[in-house]
Amino acid sequence: MDIKLQQEIVNINKGVFIYDVVIIIGLLLTSYFDKSMLLGLVLGTLVALMNFTYLAKSIEKSIDMTADRAKLYATSQYMIRMIIIAVVMFVSVKSPKLNLIGVFLGLIGPKMVILSRNLIFNKLRRKES
């Protein structure tokens, strides 16, 4: 994997850790924090980070393919990632030890980090211009 891509994944992972800490603090302040919420958040975060890394690797691999092969490969990898998320959500619904909201908050962690980074960097760029 490209060094720049690896560094970006590490940066996103660090951001997700900070996101999780903020979520836990918010849950503690609102008295919604319990063991099932924490386990759900941890599970969701781990699956989201695994999914994000898997996405990066599959995109990097598809670059060297022909257009038709890359389309088929990307579609199949997308389906695999969505099936993984569906299984995690199904397990969290069925398990009393996992909080569905905690799992959801963990799963959206990378997306929230990427969106917030883009907002911050775009505001900084506008101020420099």
C-alpha positions as CSV (number, residue, x, y, z in Angstrom):
1,M,0.0,0.0,0.0
2,D,1.2,3.5,-0.8
3,I,2.9,5.3,2.1
4,K,0.7,8.4,1.7
5,L,-2.5,6.3,1.7
6,Q,-1.3,4.5,4.8
7,Q,-0.6,7.8,6.6
8,E,-4.1,9.0,5.6
9,I,-5.7,5.8,7.1
10,V,-3.7,6.4,10.3
11,N,-4.9,10.0,10.5
12,I,-8.5,8.9,10.0
13,N,-8.1,6.2,12.7
14,K,-6.7,8.8,15.1
15,G,-9.6,11.1,14.3
16,V,-12.1,8.2,14.9
17,F,-10.5,7.6,18.3
18,I,-11.0,11.3,19.2
19,Y,-14.6,11.0,17.9
20,D,-15.2,8.0,20.2
21,V,-13.8,9.8,23.2
22,V,-16.1,12.8,22.5
23,I,-19.1,10.4,22.1
24,I,-18.3,8.7,25.4
25,I,-18.0,12.1,27.2
26,G,-21.3,13.1,25.7
27,L,-22.9,9.8,26.8
28,L,-21.5,10.2,30.3
29,L,-22.9,13.8,30.5
30,T,-26.4,12.6,29.3
31,S,-26.4,9.5,31.5
32,Y,-26.9,7.2,28.5
33,F,-23.6,5.5,29.0
34,D,-23.6,1.8,30.0
35,K,-21.8,-1.4,29.2
36,S,-23.9,-2.3,26.2
37,M,-23.5,1.2,24.7
38,L,-19.7,1.0,25.1
39,L,-19.6,-2.5,23.6
40,G,-21.7,-1.3,20.7
41,L,-19.5,1.7,20.1
42,V,-16.4,-0.4,20.2
43,L,-17.8,-3.0,17.8
44,G,-19.1,-0.3,15.4
45,T,-15.8,1.5,15.5
46,L,-13.7,-1.6,14.8
47,V,-16.0,-2.7,11.9
48,A,-16.0,0.8,10.5
49,L,-12.2,1.1,10.6
50,M,-11.8,-2.4,9.1
51,N,-14.3,-1.4,6.4
52,F,-12.5,1.9,5.7
53,T,-9.1,0.1,5.3
54,Y,-10.7,-2.5,3.1
55,L,-12.2,0.2,0.9
56,A,-8.8,1.9,0.6
57,K,-7.1,-1.3,-0.4
58,S,-9.8,-2.3,-2.9
59,I,-9.7,1.2,-4.6
60,E,-5.9,1.0,-4.8
61,K,-6.1,-2.5,-6.4
62,S,-8.8,-1.5,-8.9
63,I,-6.7,1.3,-10.3
64,D,-4.5,-1.2,-12.2
65,M,-7.5,-3.0,-13.7
66,T,-9.3,-2.4,-17.0
67,A,-12.5,-0.4,-16.8
68,D,-14.9,-3.4,-17.0
69,R,-12.9,-5.5,-14.5
70,A,-12.5,-2.5,-12.1
71,K,-16.3,-1.9,-12.2
72,L,-17.0,-5.6,-11.4
73,Y,-14.3,-5.7,-8.7
74,A,-15.5,-2.4,-7.1
75,T,-19.1,-3.6,-7.1
76,S,-18.3,-6.9,-5.6
77,Q,-16.1,-5.3,-2.9
78,Y,-18.9,-2.8,-2.1
79,M,-21.4,-5.7,-1.7
80,I,-19.0,-7.5,0.7
81,R,-18.6,-4.4,2.8
82,M,-22.4,-3.8,2.9
83,I,-23.0,-7.4,3.9
84,I,-20.5,-7.1,6.7
85,I,-22.3,-4.0,8.0
86,A,-25.7,-5.7,7.7
87,V,-24.4,-8.7,9.7
88,V,-23.1,-6.4,12.4
89,M,-26.4,-4.5,12.6
90,F,-28.4,-7.7,12.7
91,V,-26.2,-9.1,15.5
92,S,-26.5,-5.8,17.4
93,V,-30.3,-5.9,17.1
94,K,-30.5,-9.5,18.3
95,S,-27.9,-9.2,21.1
96,P,-29.0,-7.6,24.5
97,K,-25.3,-7.0,25.2
98,L,-24.9,-4.6,22.3
99,N,-26.7,-1.2,22.0
100,L,-27.8,-0.6,18.4
101,I,-27.3,3.2,18.7
102,G,-23.7,2.6,20.0
103,V,-23.0,0.3,17.0
104,F,-24.4,3.0,14.7
105,L,-22.4,5.7,16.2
106,G,-19.2,3.6,15.8
107,L,-20.0,2.8,12.2
108,I,-20.4,6.4,11.2
109,G,-17.2,7.4,12.9
110,P,-14.9,7.6,9.8
111,K,-17.6,9.5,7.9
112,M,-17.9,12.0,10.6
113,V,-14.2,12.5,10.9
114,I,-13.8,12.9,7.1
115,L,-16.6,15.4,6.9
116,S,-15.4,17.4,9.9
117,R,-11.8,17.5,8.5
118,N,-13.1,18.7,5.2
119,L,-15.1,21.5,6.9
120,I,-12.2,22.6,9.0
121,F,-9.7,22.5,6.1
122,N,-12.1,24.3,3.7
123,K,-12.6,27.1,6.3
124,L,-8.9,27.5,6.8
125,R,-8.3,27.6,3.0
126,R,-11.0,30.4,2.6
127,K,-9.3,32.5,5.4
128,E,-6.0,32.2,3.6
129,S,-7.3,33.3,0.2
